Amino acid sequence: MDENCLAYGIEISDLDWEKTPASVKQLVKKMGQHIKQSEKELTDLKAQQEELLEKNNRTSKNSSSPPSLDPPNAEKHEKKNKSAKKRGGQLGHKGHSRFLYDESECSSVFNHHPENCRCCGEKLNGIDANPYRHQIVEIPPIKPIIVEHRLHQIECQQCDTLTRAKLPQDVHPSGYGVRVVALVTVLSGLYRHSQRMVQSAMVDVFGINMSLGTVNNLRLEASKKKESAVESAKIYVQNSRVVGADETSFAQGNVDGCNDKKSQGWLWVAVTPLVTYFQITLSRCSDAARNLLGENFSGILNSDRYAAYNWVGLEQRQLCWAHLKREFIKISERPGVSSEIGNALVKQQEKLFELWHRVRDGTLKRCEFQLLVLEIRNSLVLSLQEAADYEIGSQEKTPLAKTVRTCRQILKVEPALWLFVAVEGVEPTNNAAERAIRPAVIWRRTSFGSQTQAGSRFVQRMLTVVTTLKSQRRNVLDFMTSAVSAARSNSSTPSLLPDVADSSDQVINAA
């Protein structure tokens, strides 16, 4: 019997099939092929529908997309029982009073004494040793300090040559002082203003007129002044004990001809507790990661599962559990077997973080934590292995196939999930790097990246300076003023590195 007849559910003996006219046989074969093709197309359409459904359900909880891109119907946060407490400060809460400046900083002090008793009207005499202090803070009208240098030109009576006087060595030819340069840089880098907004702020707030070209020139001058400090920060990070790394796209134009291939730019960040380093490259490959961390990186890397970091040994890596959590949730939202496996993985992740939170708040000892994690690890590996054992086609795009591939990939790097359990000072998530890179993402959205290589250098250096100084609680404007002043006087540039006495970060000796 022909297989095409079976496809139609037609039962016919071999003898009858032999007697069937050739034209009918040909028709049956064509219809059988049509059915197979239709079934294949239906399978493909189902796979596409499931893929589109997964994309439609993508949120910040099951993917790397930010909460700002969540659809309106997405659940923003977990539902919690409404508290019976009233809004505001609770009974016994330590209040916060307004900050008062020291008396030495006051330009004037006025003492006010009551003359009569507010109850009986009797005249009052005496001294209050602890009067109530009320301060008025005001900003005086800002007027720039303008110093004019007149360079006279005199004609020689002997040879009629005109000679003009030269500027003193300590007078910069740009026409702007160090604080103006520093202020333009801070407005651009710390507050992420565009060049036109910086130009407007300098006129409206400080009464200083300058062109857009001057704004850019002052930014580039400041960028060069802090080059050595940023390079020292890079070396410090590369020799640190624990480093968090992340990357995001950051477009770079080709106005200067340095990106003639129109490659996608990438902004990388390497984070330690007190020093953070940024770099912008036209690649997202392993070479860029090596340049970020150093060829001989010997510390512990905290990152996601991106392949550019795979040159770092698994024994030196802590993979981010926040990324894993999103993967597990994504798997749990798929139909069929994937849902069961995903729910099991999410359950183990939740158990792990319940214990970790207890370690952080001091209610669970690390040695006890390490013993309890063994059971969680075994259960998680079993669930991953259960998914990895399913046989799938190399080109299969079903939800189960995606789950199997993800679980196989996680199993390959499974030893790098648990370093934080054994090593103190290592976090289970890469949140520090993601927090550090967030201002850069905002900068990218408002500026659409940079147009030149010099612009990219300004961005990476300014992000390094601002993020590092904020983590050390140092003033950005003061640092930039000192850096520009030092460069103009050919003295040493101030350092971004923390004082040894104040540093809690352990640094590995360079190999």
C-alpha positions as CSV (number, residue, x, y, z in Angstrom):
1,M,0.0,0.0,0.0
2,D,1.3,3.5,-0.8
3,E,2.3,5.8,2.1
4,N,0.2,8.6,0.6
5,C,-2.9,6.5,1.0
6,L,-2.1,6.0,4.6
7,A,-1.6,9.8,5.0
8,Y,-5.3,10.1,4.0
9,G,-6.4,7.3,6.2
10,I,-7.4,5.2,3.1
11,E,-7.0,1.4,3.5
12,I,-6.4,-0.3,0.2
13,S,-4.8,-3.7,-0.5
14,D,-1.6,-4.0,-2.5
15,L,-3.5,-5.8,-5.2
16,D,-6.1,-3.0,-5.6
17,W,-3.3,-0.5,-5.5
18,E,-1.6,-2.3,-8.4
19,K,-4.9,-2.1,-10.4
20,T,-5.2,1.7,-9.7
21,P,-4.7,3.8,-12.8
22,A,-1.4,5.6,-13.1
23,S,-3.1,9.0,-13.2
24,V,-4.8,8.4,-9.9
25,K,-1.6,7.1,-8.3
26,Q,0.1,10.4,-9.5
27,L,-2.7,12.4,-8.0
28,V,-2.5,10.6,-4.7
29,K,1.2,11.1,-4.5
30,K,0.9,14.9,-5.2
31,M,-1.8,15.2,-2.6
32,G,0.3,13.3,-0.1
33,Q,3.2,15.7,-0.7
34,H,0.9,18.6,-0.3
35,I,-0.2,17.3,3.1
36,K,3.4,16.8,4.3
37,Q,4.2,20.4,3.2
38,S,1.1,21.7,4.9
39,E,2.0,19.9,8.1
40,K,5.5,21.3,8.0
41,E,4.2,24.9,7.4
42,L,1.7,24.5,10.3
43,T,4.6,23.4,12.6
44,D,6.6,26.3,11.5
45,L,3.7,28.7,12.1
46,K,3.1,27.3,15.5
47,A,6.8,27.8,16.4
48,Q,6.7,31.4,15.1
49,Q,3.5,32.1,17.1
50,E,5.1,30.8,20.3
51,E,8.2,32.9,19.6
52,L,6.1,36.0,19.0
53,L,4.1,35.3,22.1
54,E,7.3,35.0,24.1
55,K,8.6,38.3,22.7
56,N,5.2,40.0,23.4
57,N,5.4,38.8,27.1
58,R,9.0,40.1,27.5
59,T,9.4,42.3,30.5
60,S,12.2,43.4,32.8
61,K,11.5,40.4,35.0
62,N,12.3,37.8,32.3
63,S,14.8,39.6,30.1
64,S,17.5,42.3,30.1
65,S,15.2,45.0,28.9
66,P,14.8,47.9,31.4
67,P,11.5,48.5,33.3
68,S,10.9,51.6,31.2
69,L,10.2,49.4,28.3
70,D,7.6,47.2,30.1
71,P,4.2,47.2,28.5
72,P,1.4,49.0,30.3
73,N,-0.3,45.8,31.4
74,A,2.9,44.3,32.9
75,E,2.9,43.7,36.6
76,K,5.3,46.4,38.0
77,H,6.0,44.8,41.3
78,E,4.8,41.9,43.5
79,K,1.5,42.5,45.3
80,K,2.0,43.1,49.0
81,N,-0.4,43.2,51.9
82,K,-1.4,46.8,52.7
83,S,0.3,47.9,55.9
84,A,-1.8,49.2,58.8
85,K,0.7,51.9,59.5
86,K,0.0,55.5,58.5
87,R,2.2,57.3,56.0
88,G,5.2,59.3,57.2
89,G,7.5,58.9,60.2
90,Q,6.5,56.3,62.7
91,L,6.5,56.6,66.5
92,G,10.0,56.4,67.8
93,H,11.5,57.3,64.4
94,K,14.6,59.5,64.7
95,G,13.8,62.7,62.9
96,H,16.1,64.6,60.5
97,S,16.5,68.3,61.0
98,R,17.7,70.8,58.5
99,F,21.4,71.0,57.9
100,L,23.0,74.0,59.6
101,Y,26.2,75.6,58.5
102,D,29.0,76.3,61.1
103,E,28.9,79.8,62.6
104,S,32.3,80.6,61.1
105,E,30.7,80.2,57.6
106,C,27.9,82.8,58.3
107,S,28.5,86.2,56.8
108,S,26.5,87.8,59.6
109,V,24.7,86.7,62.8
110,F,21.7,88.5,64.3
111,N,20.5,87.9,67.9
112,H,16.9,88.4,68.7
113,H,15.8,88.6,72.3
114,P,12.2,88.5,73.6
115,E,11.3,91.7,75.6
116,N,8.2,90.6,77.5
117,C,6.8,87.3,78.9
118,R,4.3,85.8,76.5
119,C,2.1,84.8,79.5
120,C,2.0,87.7,82.0
121,G,3.8,90.4,80.0
122,E,6.6,90.9,82.6
123,K,9.8,92.4,81.2
124,L,12.5,89.7,80.5
125,N,16.1,89.8,81.4
126,G,18.7,87.0,81.1
127,I,20.8,85.1,78.5
128,D,19.9,82.0,76.5
129,A,23.0,79.8,76.2
130,N,21.4,77.6,73.5
131,P,19.2,79.7,71.2
132,Y,17.2,78.3,68.4
133,R,19.2,78.8,65.1
134,H,17.5,79.7,61.9
135,Q,19.6,80.3,58.8
136,I,18.8,82.0,55.5
137,V,20.9,80.6,52.6
138,E,21.2,82.8,49.6
139,I,23.3,82.9,46.4
140,P,24.6,86.4,45.5
141,P,24.4,87.5,41.9
142,I,27.2,85.8,40.0
143,K,29.6,88.1,38.1
144,P,32.6,86.6,36.4
145,I,36.1,87.9,37.3
146,I,37.5,89.4,34.1
147,V,41.2,90.2,34.0
148,E,42.3,92.0,30.8
149,H,45.9,91.7,29.4
150,R,46.8,94.4,26.9
151,L,49.6,93.4,24.5
152,H,51.1,96.6,23.1
153,Q,52.8,96.7,19.8
154,I,55.6,99.2,19.3
155,E,57.5,100.2,16.2
156,C,61.3,100.1,16.3
157,Q,62.8,103.5,15.4
158,Q,65.9,101.9,14.1
159,C,64.4,99.3,11.6
160,D,60.7,100.1,11.6
161,T,59.8,96.5,12.7
162,L,56.6,96.1,14.7
163,T,57.0,94.1,17.9
164,R,54.0,93.0,20.1
165,A,54.4,92.0,23.7
166,K,53.7,88.3,24.6
167,L,51.4,86.9,27.2
168,P,53.1,85.9,30.5
169,Q,53.7,82.2,30.9
170,D,51.1,81.8,33.6
171,V,48.3,83.3,31.4
172,H,46.6,80.6,29.2
173,P,46.0,81.5,25.6
174,S,42.5,80.0,25.6
175,G,41.1,83.0,27.5
176,Y,39.4,81.0,30.2
177,G,40.5,80.1,33.7
178,V,40.8,76.7,35.3
179,R,37.4,76.9,37.1
180,V,35.6,77.8,33.9
181,V,37.2,74.8,32.1
182,A,36.3,72.6,35.1
183,L,32.7,73.9,35.3
184,V,32.1,73.3,31.6
185,T,33.4,69.7,32.0
186,V,31.3,69.0,35.1
187,L,28.1,70.4,33.4
188,S,28.9,68.1,30.4
189,G,30.0,65.0,32.3
190,L,28.4,64.9,35.7
191,Y,25.1,66.5,34.7
192,R,25.2,65.2,31.1
193,H,24.2,68.5,29.4
194,S,24.6,68.9,25.7
195,Q,27.0,71.5,24.4
196,R,24.2,73.9,23.6
197,M,22.8,73.5,27.1
198,V,26.2,74.1,28.6
199,Q,26.6,77.2,26.5
200,S,23.2,78.5,27.7
201,A,24.0,77.7,31.4
202,M,27.3,79.6,31.2
203,V,25.5,82.7,29.9
204,D,22.3,82.5,32.0
205,V,23.9,81.5,35.4
206,F,27.4,82.7,35.2
207,G,27.3,85.6,32.7
208,I,30.0,84.1,30.5
209,N,29.5,84.1,26.7
210,M,31.2,81.4,24.7
211,S,30.6,79.7,21.3
212,L,29.7,76.0,20.9
213,G,33.2,75.5,19.5
214,T,34.7,76.9,22.6
215,V,32.6,74.6,24.8
216,N,33.9,71.6,22.8
217,N,37.5,72.9,23.0
218,L,37.3,73.3,26.8
219,R,35.9,69.8,27.1
220,L,38.7,68.3,25.1
221,E,41.3,70.3,27.1
222,A,39.9,68.8,30.3
223,S,39.8,65.4,28.8
224,K,43.5,65.5,28.0
225,K,44.3,66.8,31.5
226,K,42.8,63.8,33.3
227,E,44.3,61.2,30.9
228,S,47.1,60.1,33.3
229,A,44.7,59.9,36.3
230,V,42.3,57.7,34.4
231,E,45.1,55.4,33.2
232,S,46.2,54.9,36.8
233,A,42.6,54.1,37.7
234,K,42.6,51.4,35.0
235,I,45.7,49.8,36.4
236,Y,44.3,49.9,39.9
237,V,41.1,48.1,38.7
238,Q,43.0,45.5,36.7
239,N,45.0,44.6,39.9
240,S,42.0,44.5,42.2
241,R,40.8,41.4,44.0
242,V,37.2,41.5,42.8
243,V,36.0,43.3,39.7
244,G,32.5,43.6,38.3
245,A,32.2,44.0,34.5
246,D,29.4,44.9,32.1
247,E,29.0,46.5,28.7
248,T,26.3,48.4,26.7
249,S,26.1,49.8,23.2
250,F,27.3,53.4,22.7
251,A,27.3,54.8,19.2
252,Q,30.3,56.5,17.7
253,G,30.0,58.5,14.5
254,N,32.6,59.0,11.8
255,V,32.9,62.8,11.7
256,D,36.7,62.5,12.2
257,G,37.1,59.4,9.9
258,C,38.0,57.1,12.8
259,N,35.0,54.8,12.2
260,D,34.8,54.5,8.5
261,K,33.4,51.0,8.7
262,K,30.5,52.5,10.8
263,S,31.0,49.8,13.5
264,Q,28.8,49.7,16.5
265,G,30.5,51.3,19.5
266,W,30.4,49.6,23.0
267,L,30.9,51.1,26.4
268,W,32.5,48.8,28.9
269,V,32.8,49.2,32.7
270,A,35.0,47.6,35.3
271,V,33.9,48.3,38.9
272,T,35.6,48.0,42.3
273,P,34.3,49.4,45.6
274,L,36.3,52.7,45.3
275,V,37.5,52.9,41.7
276,T,35.5,52.4,38.4
277,Y,37.0,52.4,34.9
278,F,35.1,53.0,31.6
279,Q,36.2,52.4,28.1
280,I,34.6,52.8,24.6
281,T,35.6,50.5,21.8
282,L,34.3,49.7,18.3
283,S,34.1,46.0,19.2
284,R,32.4,43.7,21.7
285,C,34.9,40.9,21.3
286,S,37.3,39.2,23.7
287,D,40.1,41.6,22.9
288,A,38.1,44.5,24.2
289,A,37.4,42.6,27.4
290,R,41.1,41.8,27.7
291,N,42.0,45.4,27.3
292,L,39.4,46.3,30.0
293,L,40.6,43.7,32.6
294,G,44.2,43.3,31.5
295,E,45.9,40.3,29.8
296,N,47.1,38.9,33.1
297,F,44.0,39.4,35.1
298,S,44.3,37.3,38.3
299,G,41.4,38.6,40.3
300,I,37.7,37.4,40.5
301,L,35.4,38.5,37.7
302,N,31.7,39.2,38.5
303,S,29.8,39.3,35.2
304,D,27.0,37.9,33.1
305,R,27.4,34.9,30.8
306,Y,28.6,36.9,27.8
307,A,31.1,34.9,25.7
308,A,33.7,37.7,25.6
309,Y,34.7,36.9,29.2
310,N,35.2,33.2,28.6
311,W,39.0,33.6,28.5
312,V,38.8,34.1,32.3
313,G,38.9,30.7,34.0
314,L,35.7,29.4,35.7
315,E,37.6,29.3,39.0
316,Q,38.0,33.1,38.8
317,R,34.4,33.9,37.8
318,Q,31.1,34.6,39.6
319,L,28.2,34.7,37.2
320,C,25.3,37.0,38.0
321,W,22.3,35.4,39.6
322,A,20.1,38.3,38.6
323,H,20.6,37.4,35.0
324,L,20.0,33.7,35.8
325,K,16.8,34.6,37.6
326,R,15.4,36.3,34.5
327,E,16.4,33.3,32.4
328,F,14.6,30.9,34.9
329,I,11.5,33.1,34.8
330,K,11.5,33.1,31.0
331,I,11.7,29.3,31.0
332,S,8.9,29.0,33.5
333,E,6.6,31.1,31.3
334,R,7.0,28.7,28.4
335,P,4.4,25.9,27.8
336,G,4.7,22.2,28.7
337,V,7.8,20.7,30.1
338,S,9.7,24.0,30.1
339,S,7.2,25.4,32.6
340,E,7.9,22.6,35.1
341,I,11.7,22.9,34.7
342,G,11.6,26.7,34.9
343,N,9.4,26.6,38.1
344,A,11.8,24.2,39.7
345,L,14.8,26.4,38.9
346,V,13.0,29.6,40.2
347,K,12.2,27.7,43.4
348,Q,15.9,26.8,44.0
349,Q,17.0,30.4,43.2
350,E,14.5,31.8,45.7
351,K,15.7,29.4,48.4
352,L,19.3,30.4,47.7
353,F,18.6,34.1,48.1
354,E,16.6,33.7,51.3
355,L,19.7,32.1,52.8
356,W,22.0,34.7,51.3
357,H,19.9,37.6,52.8
358,R,20.3,35.9,56.2
359,V,24.1,35.7,55.8
360,R,24.1,39.5,54.9
361,D,22.0,40.5,57.9
362,G,24.1,38.3,60.3
363,T,21.4,35.7,61.2
364,L,23.1,32.9,59.4
365,K,26.8,31.9,59.7
366,R,28.7,31.4,56.5
367,C,29.7,27.9,57.4
368,E,26.1,26.9,57.9
369,F,25.2,28.7,54.7
370,Q,27.8,26.6,52.8
371,L,26.2,23.4,54.0
372,L,22.7,24.4,53.1
373,V,23.7,25.4,49.6
374,L,24.9,21.9,48.8
375,E,21.3,20.6,48.6
376,I,20.2,23.6,46.5
377,R,23.1,23.1,44.1
378,N,22.3,19.4,43.7
379,S,18.6,20.1,43.0
380,L,19.4,22.9,40.5
381,V,21.9,20.8,38.6
382,L,19.4,17.9,38.4
383,S,16.8,20.3,36.9
384,L,19.3,21.7,34.4
385,Q,20.4,18.1,33.5
386,E,16.8,17.0,33.0
387,A,16.3,19.7,30.4
388,A,19.7,19.1,28.8
389,D,19.0,15.4,28.3
390,Y,16.1,16.1,25.8
391,E,17.0,15.4,22.2
392,I,16.4,18.3,19.9
393,G,17.2,19.2,16.3
394,S,20.1,21.6,15.5
395,Q,17.7,24.0,13.8
396,E,14.6,23.4,16.1
397,K,13.1,26.6,17.4
398,T,10.3,25.3,19.7
399,P,10.1,26.6,23.3
400,L,11.5,23.3,24.6
401,A,14.4,23.5,22.2
402,K,15.3,27.0,23.5
403,T,15.0,25.7,27.1
404,V,17.3,22.8,26.3
405,R,20.0,25.0,24.8
406,T,19.9,27.5,27.6
407,C,20.2,24.8,30.3
408,R,23.1,23.2,28.4
409,Q,24.9,26.5,28.3
410,I,24.4,27.1,32.0
411,L,25.6,23.6,32.8
412,K,28.9,24.3,31.0
413,V,29.6,27.2,33.4
414,E,27.8,25.8,36.5
415,P,31.0,25.9,38.7
416,A,31.1,29.7,38.3
417,L,27.7,30.1,40.0
418,W,28.9,29.4,43.5
419,L,32.1,31.3,44.1
420,F,30.3,33.8,46.3
421,V,29.4,30.9,48.7
422,A,33.0,30.2,49.5
423,V,34.7,33.5,49.1
424,E,33.9,36.5,51.3
425,G,33.6,39.9,49.5
426,V,32.1,38.3,46.3
427,E,28.5,39.2,45.5
428,P,26.1,36.8,43.8
429,T,24.9,39.5,41.4
430,N,26.6,42.0,39.0
431,N,24.4,44.8,40.3
432,A,27.3,47.1,41.1
433,A,28.4,47.2,37.4
434,E,24.9,47.6,36.2
435,R,24.3,50.5,38.5
436,A,27.6,52.1,37.4
437,I,26.6,51.8,33.7
438,R,23.1,53.2,34.1
439,P,24.2,56.9,34.0
440,A,26.0,56.1,30.7
441,V,22.8,54.7,29.3
442,I,21.0,57.9,30.2
443,W,23.8,59.9,28.6
444,R,23.5,57.8,25.5
445,R,19.8,58.4,25.2
446,T,20.1,62.1,25.5
447,S,23.2,62.5,23.3
448,F,22.8,59.6,20.8
449,G,26.4,58.7,21.5
450,S,29.4,60.6,20.3
451,Q,30.4,61.8,16.9
452,T,34.2,61.4,17.1
453,Q,36.9,59.3,18.8
454,A,37.8,62.3,20.9
455,G,34.2,62.6,22.0
456,S,34.2,59.0,23.1
457,R,37.4,59.5,25.0
458,F,35.8,62.5,26.8
459,V,32.8,60.3,27.7
460,Q,34.8,57.4,29.0
461,R,37.2,59.5,31.0
462,M,34.5,61.7,32.5
463,L,32.4,58.7,33.5
464,T,35.5,57.2,35.1
465,V,36.2,60.4,37.1
466,V,32.6,61.0,38.2
467,T,31.8,57.5,39.2
468,T,35.1,57.0,41.0
469,L,34.9,60.3,42.9
470,K,31.3,59.7,43.9
471,S,32.2,56.3,45.4
472,Q,35.0,58.0,47.4
473,R,32.7,61.0,48.3
474,R,35.0,63.5,46.7
475,N,34.0,66.7,45.0
476,V,34.1,66.4,41.2
477,L,34.4,70.2,40.5
478,D,37.3,70.5,43.0
479,F,39.1,67.6,41.4
480,M,38.6,68.9,37.8
481,T,39.8,72.4,38.9
482,S,42.9,70.9,40.5
483,A,43.6,68.7,37.4
484,V,43.3,71.5,34.9
485,S,45.4,73.8,37.1
486,A,48.1,71.1,37.6
487,A,48.3,70.5,33.9
488,R,48.6,74.2,33.0
489,S,51.4,74.6,35.5
490,N,53.2,71.4,34.5
491,S,52.8,69.8,37.9
492,S,51.6,66.4,38.8
493,T,47.9,65.6,38.2
494,P,45.7,64.8,41.3
495,S,45.1,61.0,41.7
496,L,41.8,59.2,41.4
497,L,43.1,56.4,43.6
498,P,41.8,56.3,47.2
499,D,44.1,56.8,50.2
500,V,45.5,53.5,51.5
501,A,44.1,54.2,55.0
502,D,40.6,54.7,53.6
503,S,40.6,51.8,51.1
504,S,38.7,48.7,52.0
505,D,39.5,47.1,48.6
506,Q,42.1,44.4,48.6
507,V,44.6,44.8,45.8
508,I,46.5,42.0,44.3
509,N,50.2,42.6,43.5
510,A,50.7,42.9,39.8
511,A,52.3,39.9,38.3
